[in-house]
Amino acid sequence: MATPTVYTSADASAPVLTGEVGKLVALLDAVLVNGYGAKAAAGWTKEYAASNYGAYKQGGGGSLYLWLNDSNAQLARVVGYKNMTDILSGTGPFPTEALFAGGLYCRKSVSANATARPWIAYATNRVFHLFIHGGSTTYGTYGGGDSSLSFGELDAVISGDVNSGFVIAGTDTSPTSTSATLLRTPQPAYSTAVLAGHYLAGSYSQTGGAIQFAKRGNSLYGQSNSGATAVVYPEPATGGLHISEITALEAGMITRGRIPGLWNLGHLYTYFTHLDTFSGGGALTGKTFQIVLMGSYGMVIETSGGW
């Protein structure tokens, strides 16, 4: 199990994310490939590149690729691939062109200008979660302009699962909306129905192409909506804060595996402050976590070695 490195826009020498062409490529170059300041890179490689494009390969796991087209000022496009042979060619895309033409969206900013936007990323050499607060200007603040991008592979229940690659990104096409929407962010772990912007490389059968997936919290707490409609905090009977791991499901409630690093918040997000940290107790003793608020709900990221 790997421990993620936490990268933020508040770090010394951190890349500056704005609503300008190429800025998300520069951020992923720094976080995944090159490092910056006192922060070492996450251990990925940039296998192929062109002006405002990048193809990033995992440094561990199944050596999957994330393709990024950052040629639009505000809305970058992303696709996962099982393999790539140049910056525009690959096999095993997720999503396929038929499922979501041109790739999913990752919005950098609500404005097409040089205004710096706060961000935070958690990354190992096989998984990363990036959260962008594109309507804010100060690190530690969030709002309705938020967006996110997650990529990597599941801790799969099937040994040698060649289809465990996942990508989570936006389907919302608005460059300027400051209304919170689940179509730009990870979406709560509340349903067995497949979710917009959530794709796996393929089915558990190990045949066929990309599919959508659902995700579900592994406890009674917060299953309805990852903290958007859930139990009060502290939980009345135990006085505790309740979280649970998140499992990816394909259609038919078929379990595929755990999403590394991402946990379900079992309480209303309004009880917490953005970027709150806490330590686990009981079965989670020794683990550490951080809460990331996104518009109208919260996600929990494990910052200890459970990836």
Buried (B, 14 or more C-beta within 10 A) or exposed (E): EBEBBBBBBEBEEBBBBBBBBBBBBBBBBBBBBBBBEEBEBBBBBBBBBEEBBBBBBBBBBBBBBBBBBBBBBBBBBBBBBBBBEEBEEBEBBBBBEEBBEEBBBBBBBBBBEEBBBBBBBBBBBBBBBBBBBBBBEEBBEBBBBBBBBBBBBBBBBBEEBBBBBBBBBBBBEBBBBBEBBBBBBBBBBBBEEBBBBBBBBBBBEEEEBBBBBBBBBBEEBBBBBBBBEBBEBEBEEEEBBBBBBBBBBBEEEBBBBBBBBBBBBBBBBEBBEBBBEBEBEEEBEEBBBBBBBBBBBBBBBBBBEBB
